[in-house]
Amino acid sequence: MLLRKGGFVMETTAKRYLWVFFAILLIILAGAYLMNLINAPQSKPLGDNQSTPSYYTVRDEAGNVILETGVPIQVDDIWISDQNQHYQVTRVERDQAWAALKTADNSPLKSMLKPDSLAAQPVLGPSIPVQTPPQDIHVVIYHTHSDESYVPTSGTASKPGNGDVYQIGAKLADTFKLNGISVTHSLNNHNPHDINAYHRSRRTATQLLAEGPDAAFDIHRDAAPASAYQTTINGIPCARVMIVMGRSNPNFQTNLNYALQVKAAADSLYPGLLRGIFIGRGNYNQDLYPTALLLEVGTHGNYLLSAERAVTAMGDALIAVLRNR
């Protein structure tokens, strides 16, 4: 009887330990999931209908509009303008935000930038290096928001599974290939266009990065007024491009320096092509690779042709940097 009783006690104790183990495991998994949600960037809002996505307007302290974008804005986000001015978001109310202009001395990025970058104010990035002959270079391209499209061309801002951004990615791939750079362009579909899109595209990015590329590009289009992205390059109507980065990234400094090199190259080759660099909450899967960039090529209000011209020009800037790394 005592043996049975002792055995019963031991069995009960073992069950308790087992329950405690599973409870702790569940808490750890739940915590990891919540951290992923926190670090996951929010998706661009689609608005009331697919032809008119909503967007955020950011103003400086004088009330001047400095940025219009569909990328969600949070306090402490950073905007590096086309003139290399640094702004930090101080307040957000619904779709309106305000940002303070930062100098070289109080820029939130000061500790992350190289000394020579800061010395060249107002330009806070390295100058474009001299190109060298073609090398064995490989890049990968994918699309987190597979549905994104251009309304004037397609009649809608969203075509689930067959967005116009695939054509933009193909155009960029062609530009690379014409310059002797090998490309893997993933056509994986990551719909729906929601907060989990970046979790789904992370699997694609991980698979692509196993190829050991020199760079990885997640190609999107923004959701903002067409005027925010329309420009003229060499007398030809063209969309503009915006680099998006995530600040919740342990390797952020490396990614930032790469983005600044790309901006310097674009500014040198095609002044006005690049709107700037937006640095927001989340990681945009850039924590996976030091040379990973998210490019917003035009907005839903631009023509597809304008976006294709933009990404072709952007390809030239990317090639200039890739050949000199």
Rosetta blueprint (number, residue, H / E / L):
1 M L
2 L H
3 L H
4 R H
5 K H
6 G H
7 G H
8 F H
9 V H
10 M H
11 E H
12 T H
13 T H
14 A H
15 K H
16 R H
17 Y H
18 L H
19 W H
20 V H
21 F H
22 F H
23 A H
24 I H
25 L H
26 L H
27 I H
28 I H
29 L H
30 A H
31 G H
32 A H
33 Y H
34 L H
35 M H
36 N H
37 L H
38 I H
39 N H
40 A L
41 P L
42 Q L
43 S L
44 K L
45 P L
46 L L
47 G L
48 D L
49 N L
50 Q L
51 S L
52 T L
53 P L
54 S L
55 Y L
56 Y E
57 T E
58 V E
59 R E
60 D L
61 E L
62 A L
63 G L
64 N L
65 V E
66 I E
67 L E
68 E E
69 T E
70 G L
71 V L
72 P L
73 I L
74 Q L
75 V L
76 D L
77 D L
78 I E
79 W E
80 I E
81 S E
82 D L
83 Q L
84 N L
85 Q L
86 H E
87 Y E
88 Q E
89 V E
90 T E
91 R E
92 V E
93 E E
94 R L
95 D L
96 Q E
97 A E
98 W E
99 A E
100 A E
101 L E
102 K E
103 T L
104 A L
105 D L
106 N L
107 S L
108 P L
109 L L
110 K H
111 S H
112 M H
113 L L
114 K L
115 P H
116 D H
117 S H
118 L H
119 A H
120 A L
121 Q L
122 P L
123 V L
124 L L
125 G L
126 P L
127 S L
128 I L
129 P L
130 V L
131 Q L
132 T L
133 P L
134 P L
135 Q L
136 D L
137 I L
138 H E
139 V E
140 V E
141 I E
142 Y E
143 H L
144 T L
145 H L
146 S L
147 D L
148 E E
149 S L
150 Y L
151 V H
152 P H
153 T H
154 S H
155 G L
156 T L
157 A L
158 S E
159 K L
160 P L
161 G L
162 N L
163 G L
164 D L
165 V H
166 Y H
167 Q H
168 I H
169 G H
170 A H
171 K H
172 L H
173 A H
174 D H
175 T H
176 F H
177 K H
178 L H
179 N L
180 G L
181 I L
182 S E
183 V E
184 T E
185 H E
186 S L
187 L L
188 N L
189 N L
190 H L
191 N L
192 P L
193 H L
194 D L
195 I L
196 N L
197 A H
198 Y H
199 H H
200 R H
201 S H
202 R H
203 R H
204 T H
205 A H
206 T H
207 Q H
208 L H
209 L H
210 A L
211 E L
212 G L
213 P L
214 D L
215 A E
216 A E
217 F E
218 D E
219 I E
220 H E
221 R E
222 D E
223 A L
224 A L
225 P L
226 A H
227 S H
228 A H
229 Y L
230 Q E
231 T E
232 T E
233 I E
234 N L
235 G L
236 I E
237 P E
238 C E
239 A E
240 R L
241 V E
242 M E
243 I E
244 V E
245 M E
246 G E
247 R L
248 S L
249 N L
250 P L
251 N L
252 F H
253 Q H
254 T H
255 N H
256 L H
257 N H
258 Y H
259 A H
260 L H
261 Q H
262 V H
263 K H
264 A H
265 A H
266 A H
267 D H
268 S H
269 L H
270 Y L
271 P L
272 G L
273 L L
274 L E
275 R E
276 G E
277 I E
278 F E
279 I E
280 G E
281 R L
282 G L
283 N L
284 Y L
285 N L
286 Q H
287 D H
288 L H
289 Y L
290 P L
291 T L
292 A E
293 L E
294 L E
295 L E
296 E E
297 V E
298 G E
299 T E
300 H L
301 G L
302 N L
303 Y L
304 L H
305 L H
306 S H
307 A H
308 E H
309 R H
310 A H
311 V H
312 T H
313 A H
314 M H
315 G H
316 D H
317 A H
318 L H
319 I H
320 A H
321 V H
322 L H
323 R L
324 N L
325 R L
